[in-house]
Amino acid sequence: MRSTVLGLSVTSVVFSGAIFGFFYAWVCSTMWGLDRADPRVAIAAMQAMNASVRNAVFFPAFFLTPAVLGLTAAAAYFSGPGAAAFWFGAAAAVYLVFGLMLTFTVNVPMNEALAATAVPDDIAAARDIWRDYSQRWQVWNQARALASGIALTFAALGVARL
Protein backbone atom coordinates (compact mmCIF):
# COMPACT_ATOMS: atom_id res chain seq x y z
CA MET A 1 0.00 0.00 0.00
CA ARG A 2 2.88 2.38 0.75
CA SER A 3 4.15 2.23 -2.84
CA THR A 4 0.63 2.91 -4.14
CA VAL A 5 0.30 5.98 -1.91
CA LEU A 6 3.74 7.18 -2.94
CA GLY A 7 2.95 6.71 -6.64
CA LEU A 8 -0.37 8.51 -6.29
CA SER A 9 1.34 11.28 -4.32
CA VAL A 10 3.88 11.87 -7.06
CA THR A 11 1.10 11.81 -9.67
CA SER A 12 -0.88 14.32 -7.60
CA VAL A 13 2.05 16.72 -7.43
CA VAL A 14 2.78 16.36 -11.15
CA PHE A 15 -0.86 16.97 -12.14
CA SER A 16 -1.21 19.88 -9.70
CA GLY A 17 2.03 21.38 -10.97
CA ALA A 18 0.98 20.99 -14.59
CA ILE A 19 -2.32 22.80 -14.13
CA PHE A 20 -0.72 25.50 -11.99
CA GLY A 21 1.88 26.04 -14.69
CA PHE A 22 -0.82 26.23 -17.35
CA PHE A 23 -2.80 28.93 -15.54
CA TYR A 24 0.36 30.75 -14.44
CA ALA A 25 1.66 30.96 -18.02
CA TRP A 26 -1.56 32.70 -19.05
CA VAL A 27 -1.10 35.18 -16.18
CA CYS A 28 2.49 36.18 -16.85
CA SER A 29 2.92 35.85 -20.59
CA THR A 30 0.05 34.88 -22.85
CA MET A 31 -2.48 37.52 -21.85
CA TRP A 32 0.13 40.27 -21.45
CA GLY A 33 1.33 39.50 -24.96
CA LEU A 34 -2.17 39.52 -26.38
CA ASP A 35 -2.91 42.80 -24.62
CA ARG A 36 0.02 44.36 -26.50
CA ALA A 37 -1.09 43.04 -29.88
CA ASP A 38 -3.52 44.58 -32.30
CA PRO A 39 -6.89 43.84 -30.61
CA ARG A 40 -8.20 42.23 -33.81
CA VAL A 41 -5.27 39.83 -33.70
CA ALA A 42 -5.74 39.27 -29.95
CA ILE A 43 -9.41 38.35 -30.42
CA ALA A 44 -8.66 35.96 -33.27
CA ALA A 45 -5.72 34.42 -31.40
CA MET A 46 -7.75 33.90 -28.23
CA GLN A 47 -10.57 32.34 -30.23
CA ALA A 48 -8.07 29.94 -31.80
CA MET A 49 -6.39 29.08 -28.48
CA ASN A 50 -9.73 28.48 -26.75
CA ALA A 51 -10.80 26.20 -29.59
CA SER A 52 -7.55 24.22 -29.47
CA VAL A 53 -7.21 23.74 -25.70
CA ARG A 54 -9.84 21.00 -25.60
CA ASN A 55 -7.50 18.15 -26.43
CA ALA A 56 -6.16 14.88 -25.07
CA VAL A 57 -2.93 16.45 -23.80
CA PHE A 58 -4.74 19.10 -21.72
CA PHE A 59 -7.46 16.74 -20.44
CA PRO A 60 -5.54 14.86 -17.71
CA ALA A 61 -4.15 17.88 -15.87
CA PHE A 62 -7.34 19.92 -16.11
CA PHE A 63 -10.03 17.31 -15.51
CA LEU A 64 -8.26 14.53 -13.61
CA THR A 65 -6.32 16.58 -11.05
CA PRO A 66 -9.14 16.65 -8.47
CA ALA A 67 -9.80 12.94 -9.01
CA VAL A 68 -6.12 12.03 -8.57
CA LEU A 69 -5.87 14.25 -5.48
CA GLY A 70 -9.03 12.71 -4.03
CA LEU A 71 -7.84 9.18 -4.75
CA THR A 72 -4.50 10.01 -3.13
CA ALA A 73 -6.32 11.40 -0.08
CA ALA A 74 -8.36 8.19 0.22
CA ALA A 75 -5.31 5.95 -0.22
CA ALA A 76 -3.33 7.97 2.33
CA TYR A 77 -6.25 7.87 4.78
CA PHE A 78 -6.61 4.09 4.55
CA SER A 79 -2.89 3.47 4.75
CA GLY A 80 -2.51 5.40 7.99
CA PRO A 81 -1.02 8.88 7.55
CA GLY A 82 -4.04 11.02 8.40
CA ALA A 83 -2.20 14.32 8.03
CA ALA A 84 -1.23 13.45 4.46
CA ALA A 85 -4.84 12.54 3.65
CA PHE A 86 -6.01 15.91 4.96
CA TRP A 87 -3.62 17.87 2.72
CA PHE A 88 -4.44 15.86 -0.41
CA GLY A 89 -8.15 16.21 0.33
CA ALA A 90 -7.79 19.96 0.86
CA ALA A 91 -5.87 20.23 -2.41
CA ALA A 92 -8.64 18.36 -4.23
CA ALA A 93 -11.34 20.62 -2.77
CA VAL A 94 -9.49 23.85 -3.56
CA TYR A 95 -8.80 22.90 -7.17
CA LEU A 96 -12.26 21.44 -7.72
CA VAL A 97 -14.04 24.60 -6.55
CA PHE A 98 -11.65 27.38 -7.53
CA GLY A 99 -10.05 25.78 -10.57
CA LEU A 100 -12.42 23.43 -12.33
CA MET A 101 -15.80 24.84 -11.28
CA LEU A 102 -14.65 28.46 -11.64
CA THR A 103 -13.53 27.66 -15.17
CA PHE A 104 -16.90 26.18 -16.08
CA THR A 105 -18.94 28.97 -14.50
CA VAL A 106 -16.89 32.02 -15.55
CA ASN A 107 -14.06 31.51 -18.04
CA VAL A 108 -15.76 29.02 -20.36
CA PRO A 109 -18.90 31.16 -20.79
CA MET A 110 -16.67 34.14 -21.51
CA ASN A 111 -14.70 32.10 -24.03
CA GLU A 112 -17.87 30.90 -25.73
CA ALA A 113 -19.18 34.46 -25.97
CA LEU A 114 -15.87 35.58 -27.51
CA ALA A 115 -15.97 32.64 -29.94
CA ALA A 116 -19.40 33.81 -31.13
CA THR A 117 -18.06 37.33 -31.70
CA ALA A 118 -17.00 38.29 -35.20
CA VAL A 119 -13.66 40.04 -35.22
CA PRO A 120 -14.49 43.61 -36.26
CA ASP A 121 -12.51 45.36 -38.97
CA ASP A 122 -12.67 48.57 -36.95
CA ILE A 123 -9.74 48.69 -34.53
CA ALA A 124 -11.60 50.86 -31.99
CA ALA A 125 -14.49 48.39 -31.83
CA ALA A 126 -12.04 45.50 -31.50
CA ARG A 127 -10.17 47.35 -28.74
CA ASP A 128 -13.42 47.75 -26.75
CA ILE A 129 -14.30 44.07 -27.16
CA TRP A 130 -10.81 42.92 -26.23
CA ARG A 131 -10.43 45.26 -23.24
CA ASP A 132 -13.78 44.19 -21.77
CA TYR A 133 -13.00 40.52 -22.27
CA SER A 134 -9.32 40.54 -21.28
CA GLN A 135 -9.62 42.51 -18.04
CA ARG A 136 -12.41 40.35 -16.62
CA TRP A 137 -10.98 37.08 -17.95
CA GLN A 138 -7.58 37.81 -16.39
CA VAL A 139 -9.05 38.49 -12.94
CA TRP A 140 -10.70 35.10 -12.92
CA ASN A 141 -7.68 33.38 -14.43
CA GLN A 142 -5.52 34.85 -11.66
CA ALA A 143 -7.95 33.31 -9.17
CA ARG A 144 -7.54 29.95 -10.92
CA ALA A 145 -3.75 30.30 -10.90
CA LEU A 146 -3.74 31.17 -7.21
CA ALA A 147 -6.07 28.28 -6.38
CA SER A 148 -4.05 25.77 -8.37
CA GLY A 149 -0.86 27.07 -6.72
CA ILE A 150 -2.47 26.53 -3.33
CA ALA A 151 -3.55 23.04 -4.41
CA LEU A 152 0.03 22.29 -5.49
CA THR A 153 1.33 23.55 -2.14
CA PHE A 154 -1.19 21.42 -0.27
CA ALA A 155 -0.22 18.36 -2.33
CA ALA A 156 3.44 18.98 -1.50
CA LEU A 157 2.49 19.25 2.19
CA GLY A 158 0.70 15.92 1.78
CA VAL A 159 3.86 14.32 0.42
CA ALA A 160 5.83 15.78 3.32
CA ARG A 161 3.39 14.15 5.79
CA LEU A 162 3.74 10.64 4.36
N, C-alpha and C positions, 0 to 999 in steps of 0.2 A: 504494500500500500504506500509506503514511503516514496518509492520511485515514481508511482503514479502521481502523487501529490507534487513531487518535485517537477515532473514533466509538465503537469498542468500549470504549475506556478510560473515556469519559464514561458510557457505559451501565453499565459495571461499578461505577463510583462511585455512580451513581444507584441501582442495584439494591442495592448493599451498604448505602447510606445508608437506603434504604427499610426494609430488613429490620432494621437496627440500630434505627431509630426505632420500629418495631413492637414489638420486644422491650423496648426501653427504656421505652416508654409503659406497658407492663404492670408494669415494675419500680416506676416512680415515681408511678403514679397509679391505674391500674385495680385492682390487687390491694390496695393500701392502702385504697382506697375500699370495696372489697368486704369487707375485714376489719373495717371500721367499721359495716357494715350488719348488719341482722338476719341471722343465719346461714342462715335458711330462704330469705331473699331472695338472699343471696350464692350459695347452691347453685343456685337456679333461674336466676339471672342468668348464672353461669358455664356452666351447661348450655346456655343459649341462645346465649351468645357462641361456645362451642366448636362448636355445630352450625352457626352462621352463617359461621364463618371460612373454611370450605372453599368458596371462590367464585372467580370469574374475575378479580377485582381483586387478591386476595391471591396467587393462583397465581404470577404472574411473579416477584415479589420473593422469595417463599419457595422455590419449586422451581427457578427458572431462574438464580438468582444464582451458584451454583457453575459452571453450564454457561457463563454469560457470562464469568465470571472465567477459566475454563479456556480458552475460545476466545480471550480477550484475551491470555492468556499465550502461547498458540501463535502468534497473529498477531504479537505483539511479538518472540517468539523468531525467527521466520522473517524479520522485517523488519530485524533487527539489534540492537536494544537489549536485550542479555542481562539487564542489571540489572532492567529493567522487567518482563521475562518472569518473572524469579524472584519479584518481589513479587506479581504477579497470580496466579502459581501457588500461592504461599504463602497468599494470601487465599482462593483456591478450596479449598485443603486444610483450612484452619482452619474455614471456614464449613461445608464438607461434613461434617466429622467432629463438630464441636462445636455446630453449628447444626442442620443437617438431620438427621443421624443421631441426635443426642441427642434431638431432638424425637420421632422415630419410636420410639426405644427407651425413653424415660422419660415425656415429657409426654403423648404421645398415649395410651399405655396408662392413664395416670392419668385423662385426660379421658374415656376410654371407660368406665372404672370409675365415675366420677362420673355420667356420663350414665345408667348403669344403676341408679343409686341413686335411690330415691323420696325426695322431700323430706319429712322427718318433720314432723309437726305439733308435736311436742315440741321446744321451743327448746333444751333441754340436749342432746338427741340430735343436733340439727342443728349445734349449736356444736362438738361432738366431731368430727363428720364434716368440717365445714368447717376446723377447726383442723388436723386431720391432713392433709387435702388441701392446704390453702393453704401451710402451712409448707414442706412437701416440694416442692410445685410451684414455689414462689418461688425456692428454692435453685437448682433446675435451670434456671428461666427466667433467673436472674441469670447463670448460666454461659453460656446462649445469648446474652444481651445482651452480655456481655463478649467472647465469641468473635466475634460479628458486628461489634462495635466494633473489634476487632483486625483483622478482615477488611477493614473500611472503611479503617482506617489503612494497611494494607498496599496496598490498591488506590490510595490517594492517593500512597503512596510510589512505586508503579508509574508513575503519571502523572508524578510529578516526575522519574523516570528516563528518560522518553521523549526 
